[in-house]
Amino acid sequence: MSTSSSTARRLAIVGVCVLSLAICCGLAWWQWGRYTSAGGTFQNLGYVLQWPLFGLFPAFMFWRLRRLHQQANAKAETPAAEQSGDVEWGHRPAEVPAPRPAAPAVAGGGDEDAELAAYNRYLAELHARDQEVK
């Protein structure tokens, strides 16, 4: 990418960030006017606090993407021998635990709840009636 197009792109991003912040601060000022009026509510005050954050979000995303791009470039420049066991996105991969052994089956089925067994019989009876009707 040429230097002039890179500079123009960065200026465009900075312009969008500044424009976004200006518009959102204007909306915060408008909400402040609504809050201080006779019909203002705490919802308007909440918007007063939210709009500047919305305006700063594009600048934060630009900073974050640039930082991630720099980290990716630094990782690409390191030799492959140094990358073994490297941390990706700032975190080590989670270790997968071994599967738990299955609980042994109880012989005789004595643990079955009597109420649950009665409910299952009732459902089986309803299913049988439904099948007879069709």
trRosetta pair geometry for C-beta under 8 A, 3 or more apart (Angstrom, degrees):
i j d omega theta_ij theta_ji phi_ij phi_ji
1 5 5.7 -114 -178 81 92 116
1 6 5.3 106 126 -62 117 100
2 5 4.8 83 62 13 90 101
2 6 6.8 -155 93 -7 44 90
3 6 5.6 -59 -147 39 30 113
3 7 6.2 30 156 -19 67 107
4 7 5.8 -53 -145 37 30 110
4 8 6.2 31 155 -19 64 107
5 8 5.5 -51 -142 39 33 112
5 9 6.2 38 154 -23 64 105
6 9 5.7 -53 -147 34 29 112
6 10 6.5 27 154 -16 63 105
7 10 5.8 -55 -147 38 31 109
7 11 6.3 31 154 -18 65 107
8 11 5.7 -54 -146 38 31 111
8 12 6.3 34 153 -22 64 105
9 12 5.7 -53 -150 34 31 112
9 13 6.5 30 152 -18 64 104
10 13 5.7 -53 -148 36 34 111
10 14 6.3 32 154 -16 67 105
11 14 5.7 -53 -144 39 32 110
11 15 6.1 37 153 -23 64 106
12 15 5.5 -53 -147 36 30 115
12 16 6.4 31 154 -19 64 103
13 16 5.8 -53 -149 35 31 110
13 17 6.4 32 152 -19 64 106
13 62 5.5 132 167 -119 125 137
14 17 5.6 -54 -148 37 33 113
14 18 6.3 30 155 -17 67 106
15 18 5.9 -55 -144 38 30 107
15 19 6.1 29 157 -17 65 110
16 19 5.7 -55 -142 41 29 112
16 20 6.1 34 156 -23 64 107
16 58 6.2 -112 123 161 98 153
17 20 5.7 -54 -147 35 27 113
17 21 6.4 25 155 -17 62 106
17 58 4.8 -157 -106 105 72 110
17 59 4.3 93 -156 -74 128 83
17 62 6.2 -65 -70 0 134 146
18 21 5.8 -55 -148 37 31 110
18 22 6.3 31 153 -19 65 107
19 22 5.7 -54 -145 37 30 111
19 23 6.3 28 158 -16 65 107
20 23 6.0 -57 -146 38 27 108
20 24 6.2 18 159 -12 64 113
20 54 7.8 -124 170 131 102 74
20 55 5.2 162 134 -147 78 65
20 57 7.7 -98 148 57 141 78
20 58 4.8 92 43 18 167 137
20 59 7.8 -165 70 -27 125 84
21 24 6.0 -61 -142 43 27 106
21 25 6.1 27 159 -19 65 108
21 52 7.6 35 -150 -147 78 66
21 55 3.9 103 -117 163 47 114
21 56 6.4 59 -102 -72 101 54
21 59 7.1 19 -54 -23 120 126
22 25 5.9 -56 -144 37 26 108
22 26 6.4 30 153 -20 61 106
22 55 7.5 158 13 -149 26 133
23 26 5.6 -56 -154 35 31 114
23 27 6.5 29 150 -17 65 104
23 55 6.9 175 66 -107 69 108
24 27 5.5 -49 -147 36 37 112
24 28 6.4 42 150 -22 65 101
24 51 4.5 177 -180 170 84 84
24 52 6.0 144 127 -97 111 30
24 54 5.0 -169 -130 83 140 95
24 55 2.9 -153 54 -60 139 107
24 56 8.0 -114 79 -14 152 57
25 28 5.4 -47 -147 34 36 115
25 29 6.5 41 150 -21 64 100
25 51 7.0 154 -85 125 25 111
25 52 5.9 49 -90 -96 74 84
25 55 6.0 -6 -34 -35 73 172
26 29 5.6 -49 -149 33 33 112
26 30 6.5 36 150 -20 64 103
27 30 5.4 -48 -147 35 36 115
27 31 6.4 36 152 -17 66 103
27 47 7.7 -91 143 161 97 109
27 51 4.6 -160 91 -140 103 145
28 31 5.7 -53 -148 38 33 110
28 32 6.4 39 149 -25 64 102
28 47 7.2 -169 -116 134 60 74
28 48 5.1 90 -163 -147 83 53
28 49 7.9 120 -135 -36 114 13
28 50 7.9 -175 -98 67 97 53
28 51 3.7 -161 -64 71 88 131
28 52 5.4 11 -55 -40 157 83
28 55 8.0 -77 -21 -11 120 131
29 32 5.5 -49 -149 31 34 115
29 33 6.7 37 150 -19 63 100
30 33 5.7 -51 -156 32 33 113
30 34 6.7 31 147 -16 64 103
31 34 5.4 -51 -149 37 38 113
31 35 6.2 42 150 -24 68 103
31 44 5.0 -180 -176 -168 85 79
31 45 7.8 171 145 -77 106 19
31 47 4.1 -135 -143 100 157 114
31 48 4.8 -156 101 -68 115 70
31 51 6.5 166 12 -17 137 137
32 35 5.5 -51 -146 34 33 113
32 36 6.4 21 158 -10 66 107
32 44 7.7 154 -87 152 20 104
32 48 4.9 88 -71 -113 78 125
33 36 6.2 -60 -142 42 28 101
33 37 6.5 39 154 -35 62 103
34 37 5.7 -48 -151 18 33 117
34 39 7.6 -52 -171 85 77 86
34 40 5.3 139 138 -104 58 92
34 44 4.6 -142 100 -136 105 143
35 40 4.0 107 -157 -167 26 135
35 41 7.4 -89 -120 53 69 32
35 42 8.0 63 -135 -106 106 24
35 44 3.8 -171 -74 109 83 120
35 45 4.9 103 -128 -64 143 72
35 48 6.2 -42 -17 -36 147 132
36 40 5.9 73 11 -23 15 162
37 40 4.9 128 54 -37 68 99
40 44 5.0 -86 -156 45 88 150
40 45 7.6 85 165 -40 111 85
41 44 5.5 117 58 1 62 94
41 45 7.7 -119 111 4 46 88
42 45 5.1 -47 -153 36 49 117
42 46 6.4 59 146 -25 69 96
43 46 5.5 -47 -154 30 35 116
43 47 6.8 36 148 -17 64 101
44 47 5.6 -52 -153 35 36 111
44 48 6.6 46 146 -27 65 98
45 48 5.3 -42 -152 24 38 119
45 49 6.9 31 152 -12 63 101
46 49 6.0 -60 -158 39 34 106
46 50 6.2 27 150 -19 69 112
47 50 5.4 -58 -137 40 37 110
47 51 6.0 43 167 -32 72 101
48 51 6.8 -45 -143 20 20 108
49 52 7.4 -65 -170 33 31 100
49 53 7.3 23 147 -10 63 114
50 53 5.6 -68 -159 40 42 112
50 54 6.2 41 151 -22 77 105
51 54 5.5 -52 -148 34 36 113
51 55 6.4 37 154 -20 66 104
52 55 5.4 -54 -149 37 37 115
52 56 6.4 32 154 -17 68 105
53 56 5.8 -57 -146 39 33 107
53 57 6.7 55 151 -46 62 94
54 57 5.7 -34 -156 0 34 121
55 58 7.8 -51 -180 21 36 96
56 59 5.5 -62 -164 44 57 112
56 60 6.0 59 142 -25 82 105
57 60 5.5 -56 -145 36 34 113
57 61 6.3 33 158 -19 68 104
58 61 5.7 -54 -146 36 33 110
58 62 6.4 36 155 -21 65 104
59 62 5.7 -52 -149 35 33 113
59 63 6.4 33 153 -17 65 105
60 63 5.7 -56 -149 38 32 111
60 64 6.1 30 154 -19 67 109
61 64 5.6 -54 -141 39 31 111
61 65 6.1 29 160 -16 66 107
62 65 6.1 -55 -143 39 26 106
62 66 6.3 27 157 -19 61 110
63 66 5.9 -60 -149 37 27 111
63 67 6.3 27 155 -20 64 108
64 67 5.7 -55 -148 36 30 111
64 68 6.4 28 155 -16 65 106
65 68 5.7 -53 -145 38 32 110
65 69 6.2 36 154 -22 65 106
66 69 5.6 -54 -149 36 30 113
66 70 6.5 32 152 -19 64 104
67 70 5.7 -52 -150 34 32 111
67 71 6.5 32 152 -18 64 105
68 71 5.6 -53 -148 36 34 112
68 72 6.3 35 153 -20 66 104
69 72 5.7 -52 -147 36 32 111
69 73 6.4 32 153 -18 64 105
70 73 5.7 -53 -147 37 32 111
70 74 6.3 32 154 -19 65 106
71 74 5.7 -54 -146 37 31 111
71 75 6.3 32 153 -19 65 107
72 75 5.6 -54 -147 37 31 112
72 76 6.3 32 154 -21 65 106
73 76 5.7 -54 -146 36 32 111
73 77 6.4 29 156 -20 64 108
74 77 5.9 -57 -149 35 31 111
74 78 6.9 35 153 -28 63 100
75 78 6.0 -49 -153 21 34 111
75 83 7.0 85 -171 -112 86 113
75 86 7.0 119 -141 163 109 153
78 82 4.8 -96 166 79 114 128
78 83 5.9 136 100 -60 114 90
78 86 8.0 137 85 -99 145 144
79 82 5.1 91 65 8 81 101
79 83 7.3 -146 101 -12 44 91
80 83 5.5 -57 -149 30 40 116
80 84 7.6 58 156 -41 64 83
81 84 6.7 -33 -168 -4 36 109
82 86 7.5 63 129 -75 66 113
83 86 4.5 -44 -161 -25 60 135
87 90 6.4 25 140 -144 117 14
87 91 6.4 170 -171 72 101 15
87 92 5.4 -62 -114 -75 94 62
88 91 7.1 -36 76 61 59 67
88 93 7.3 35 33 -56 107 87
106 109 6.5 124 94 -89 99 29
106 110 6.6 -106 145 39 127 78
106 111 5.3 73 62 -1 167 120
109 112 5.2 8 167 -16 93 117
112 116 6.4 -123 -180 76 80 117
112 117 5.5 78 142 -58 118 110
113 116 3.9 79 72 8 104 110
113 117 6.7 -172 89 -11 54 82
114 117 5.7 -52 -148 35 32 113
114 118 6.5 33 153 -19 65 104
115 118 5.7 -52 -149 35 32 111
115 119 6.4 33 152 -19 64 106
116 119 5.6 -53 -148 36 32 113
116 120 6.4 33 153 -19 65 105
117 120 5.7 -54 -147 37 31 111
117 121 6.5 34 153 -19 64 103
118 121 5.7 -51 -149 35 33 112
118 122 6.4 36 151 -21 64 105
119 122 5.5 -52 -150 34 33 114
119 123 6.5 33 152 -18 65 103
120 123 5.7 -50 -147 36 34 112
120 124 6.4 37 152 -20 64 104
121 124 5.6 -54 -149 36 32 113
121 125 6.4 35 151 -21 65 104
122 125 5.6 -53 -150 34 31 112
122 126 6.5 31 152 -17 64 104
123 126 5.7 -52 -147 37 34 111
123 127 6.3 35 153 -20 65 105
124 127 5.6 -53 -148 36 32 113
124 128 6.4 34 152 -21 64 104
125 128 5.7 -52 -148 34 32 111
125 129 6.5 32 153 -17 64 103
126 129 5.7 -53 -148 36 33 111
126 130 6.3 36 152 -21 65 106
127 130 5.6 -53 -148 35 32 114
127 131 6.4 32 154 -19 65 105
128 131 5.8 -55 -150 35 32 111
128 132 6.6 34 151 -22 65 103
129 132 5.7 -52 -150 31 35 112
129 133 6.7 35 154 -23 65 103
130 133 6.0 -52 -153 29 32 112
130 134 7.0 23 156 -13 63 105
131 134 6.2 -59 -152 37 34 106
